């Protein structure tokens, strides 16, 4: 009888042990699950915050671009038009008709420039025209303003990318462009996009004065590019030597 009581007690203890262990496991599991969900929500929020920040920065950069083009292109065109009008005001003869035709052509060119610029004012331009076209537009602007001689290479079959992540990629590349214009004193820039089945590799490089990597690791521009790359699970590397230009290598893995 005593042995039976002890056996029952042992069974009760074992059952209590497993019940207690089960309760602790369930509590720990739910805590871990909630922690992972919270981390996921925070990561998504960081991504959305960075996306919004990138859109604002692209818009600010676009407005700067517009001011440059208004000054360097449309301003010159309109100044020439004014000179032609002044000439017409002092001489009304057969030559006036030719001058009038020139004025009309200049005004038409000015209007076309304004139309082109108005399209770039849209802060969602990258979502509207895509990554490749956005890069082409930026490089064409450098050529037009005689900032740089540029070259763009596209390899492989183009793969569709989430427009939100395209904005992040473009902002990284635009940061590189901005650094080149401001600091590099470069004459040439080359950008290559290579699509493979698994990833997109973007290499951008200039032939400017470069820098020693150890001296710029804490540079805010480099930090911004690295943090943005992390948000989209991309990797980014920088190569540079003094008087030997700068090169960035961005690898963006496609989502499965």
C-alpha distance (Angstrom), angle and dihedral (degrees) to the residues before:
residue distance angle dihedral
X1 . . .
X2 3.78 . .
X3 3.80 91.1 .
X4 3.80 90.8 52.3
X5 3.80 91.2 52.2
X6 3.80 90.8 49.6
X7 3.81 90.2 48.5
X8 3.81 90.9 51.4
X9 3.82 89.9 49.2
X10 3.81 90.5 50.4
X11 3.82 90.7 50.8
X12 3.80 91.0 48.7
X13 3.81 90.9 49.5
X14 3.81 91.3 48.8
X15 3.80 91.7 47.6
X16 3.82 91.0 48.5
X17 3.79 89.5 48.8
X18 3.81 92.9 53.1
X19 3.80 92.3 43.1
X20 3.81 90.7 50.2
X21 3.81 91.1 45.9
X22 3.81 90.1 48.4
X23 3.80 92.4 50.4
X24 3.82 91.6 48.3
X25 3.82 90.4 47.5
X26 3.81 92.9 50.0
X27 3.81 91.8 47.4
X28 3.82 91.5 47.7
X29 3.81 91.0 46.4
X30 3.80 92.9 51.8
X31 3.79 91.6 45.9
X32 3.79 90.4 51.2
X33 3.79 91.1 45.7
X34 3.80 91.7 49.9
X35 3.80 90.2 46.7
X36 3.82 91.5 52.7
X37 3.80 91.4 47.0
X38 3.79 90.3 50.2
X39 3.81 91.0 49.3
X40 3.80 89.9 49.0
X41 3.81 91.6 50.4
X42 3.80 90.7 48.5
X43 3.82 90.9 49.1
X44 3.82 91.0 49.8
X45 3.80 90.1 48.2
X46 3.81 91.0 50.4
X47 3.79 89.0 50.5
X48 3.81 92.9 50.2
X49 3.82 91.1 45.9
X50 3.79 91.0 51.0
X51 3.80 90.8 46.0
X52 3.80 91.0 53.5
X53 3.80 91.1 45.3
X54 3.81 90.6 50.5
X55 3.81 91.9 50.4
X56 3.80 90.5 51.6
X57 3.81 92.1 47.6
X58 3.80 91.5 48.4
X59 3.79 89.2 51.2
X60 3.81 91.5 49.3
X61 3.80 91.3 48.9
X62 3.79 90.7 47.1
X63 3.80 90.9 53.3
X64 3.81 89.6 51.7
X65 3.79 88.9 50.4
X66 3.79 90.3 51.0
X67 3.81 91.8 52.1
X68 3.81 90.6 51.7
X69 3.78 93.0 49.1
X70 3.80 93.1 45.3
X71 3.78 88.8 53.9
X72 3.80 100.0 40.7
X73 3.81 103.1 34.0
X74 3.78 115.5 18.5
X75 3.80 91.9 34.3
X76 3.79 91.2 56.7
X77 3.79 92.4 45.7
X78 3.79 93.4 51.2
X79 3.80 92.2 45.1
X80 3.78 89.7 55.2
X81 3.81 89.9 47.6
X82 3.81 90.4 53.6
X83 3.80 90.6 51.6
X84 3.80 90.2 51.7
X85 3.79 91.9 49.1
X86 3.80 90.1 51.1
X87 3.77 89.7 53.3
X88 3.79 90.5 51.3
X89 3.77 90.1 51.9
X90 3.79 92.8 59.9
X91 3.81 100.4 39.6
X92 3.77 127.5 42.3
X93 3.77 107.4 -178.3
X94 3.76 141.2 106.8
X95 3.79 91.0 -65.5
X96 3.79 89.4 59.8
X97 3.78 91.6 73.1
X98 3.80 90.8 57.4
X99 3.79 91.3 47.9
X100 3.79 90.1 48.3
X101 3.79 89.6 54.1
X102 3.80 89.9 52.3
X103 3.80 90.5 50.4
X104 3.76 91.1 51.2
X105 3.79 90.3 50.6
X106 3.78 92.0 49.6
X107 3.79 92.8 48.5
X108 3.79 89.6 48.3
X109 3.80 90.2 52.3
X110 3.79 89.9 49.3
X111 3.77 91.9 52.1
X112 3.80 90.4 49.8
X113 3.79 90.3 51.7
X114 3.79 90.4 50.8
X115 3.80 91.2 50.4
X116 3.80 91.6 50.3
X117 3.80 92.0 48.8
X118 3.79 93.0 47.9
X119 3.81 89.1 60.2
X120 3.81 91.6 56.6
X121 3.81 92.2 54.0
X122 3.80 89.4 77.9
X123 3.83 105.9 101.9
X124 3.81 89.0 -150.5
X125 3.81 91.9 59.1
X126 3.82 91.9 124.2
X127 3.81 91.2 54.5
X128 3.81 90.0 47.0
X129 3.81 100.6 48.1
X130 3.80 103.4 17.9
X131 3.79 136.2 -122.4
X132 3.80 99.5 -70.0
X133 3.81 95.3 47.7
X134 3.81 90.9 46.7
X135 3.80 90.5 54.3
X136 3.81 90.4 46.3
X137 3.82 90.9 52.4
X138 3.80 91.8 50.2
X139 3.80 93.7 48.1
X140 3.81 91.2 46.3
X141 3.81 88.5 53.8
X142 3.81 90.8 54.1
X143 3.80 89.2 51.5
X144 3.81 93.2 47.4
X145 3.80 93.1 50.9
X146 3.82 91.9 44.4
X147 3.80 91.9 -120.8
X148 3.80 96.0 127.8
X149 3.77 144.7 -8.7
X150 3.80 104.7 -118.4
X151 3.78 140.1 -164.6
X152 3.82 130.0 -168.4
X153 3.82 123.3 -163.4
X154 3.82 124.3 -169.2
X155 3.81 119.9 -169.7
X156 3.80 131.9 178.7
X157 3.79 132.4 11.6
X158 3.81 111.2 -42.3
X159 3.81 113.1 -115.1
X160 3.81 123.6 -154.1
X161 3.81 113.3 -112.5
X162 3.78 128.1 -163.7
X163 3.85 104.2 -91.5
X164 3.81 90.4 -132.7
X165 3.79 91.1 57.8
X166 3.82 91.1 42.7
X167 3.80 87.2 61.6
X168 3.81 90.7 54.3
X169 3.83 91.3 47.9
X170 3.79 91.9 48.0
X171 3.79 92.0 48.8
X172 3.82 89.9 54.0
X173 3.80 90.6 51.7
X174 3.80 91.6 43.9
X175 3.82 89.5 53.5
X176 3.81 88.2 55.7
X177 3.82 90.5 48.6
X178 3.79 90.7 50.0
X179 3.82 92.5 50.6
X180 3.80 90.6 49.4
X181 3.81 93.3 51.4
X182 3.81 94.0 44.7
X183 3.78 102.8 40.3
X184 3.79 116.2 5.7
X185 3.83 102.0 73.2
X186 3.81 85.3 -149.3
X187 3.79 129.2 166.3
X188 3.80 99.5 -163.6
X189 3.78 137.8 37.0
X190 3.80 129.0 -173.7
X191 3.81 127.0 -169.3
X192 3.81 123.7 -171.1
X193 3.81 127.4 -171.1
X194 3.79 116.1 -168.4
X195 3.81 119.3 -174.0
X196 3.79 119.6 -158.8
X197 3.82 127.9 171.3
X198 3.81 91.1 -95.7
X199 3.80 107.3 31.6
X200 3.78 151.1 5.4
X201 3.79 116.7 -120.1
X202 3.80 117.9 -161.7
X203 3.79 120.4 -170.1
X204 3.82 118.7 -175.0
X205 3.78 122.8 177.5
X206 3.79 140.7 166.5
X207 3.81 133.5 -164.7
X208 3.80 95.8 -129.4
X209 3.79 131.7 128.6
X210 3.82 93.0 -75.3
X211 3.79 124.6 -163.6
X212 3.78 143.2 -122.0
X213 3.80 108.0 -88.5
X214 3.82 94.1 -139.3
X215 3.79 90.7 60.0
X216 3.82 97.0 54.6
X217 3.83 105.7 37.7
X218 3.81 90.0 111.6
X219 3.81 93.0 47.2
X220 3.82 109.2 134.2
X221 3.80 92.5 -135.7
X222 3.81 92.6 55.5
X223 3.81 91.1 44.9
X224 3.82 90.7 51.6
X225 3.80 91.7 50.4
X226 3.80 92.5 48.8
X227 3.82 94.0 47.6
X228 3.80 91.9 48.7
X229 3.78 91.4 48.9
X230 3.81 89.3 52.7
X231 3.81 90.9 53.7
X232 3.81 91.5 62.0
X233 3.83 95.0 37.9
X234 3.80 90.8 -109.0
X235 3.79 127.5 138.7
X236 3.78 124.6 -135.3
X237 3.80 131.2 -168.2
X238 3.79 130.5 -173.3
X239 3.79 127.0 -149.8
X240 3.76 124.7 -173.6
X241 3.77 143.8 141.6
X242 3.74 128.7 -173.1
X243 3.82 110.6 -83.1
X244 3.81 89.9 3.8
X245 3.82 105.0 90.2
X246 3.79 131.7 -116.0
X247 3.81 129.6 -84.8
X248 3.80 130.4 -171.8
X249 3.78 124.8 -165.4
X250 3.81 116.2 -160.9
X251 3.81 120.6 -174.8
X252 3.80 115.9 -168.8
X253 3.83 116.1 -173.0
X254 3.79 116.0 -144.1
X255 3.79 118.2 -119.4
X256 3.80 114.6 -111.0
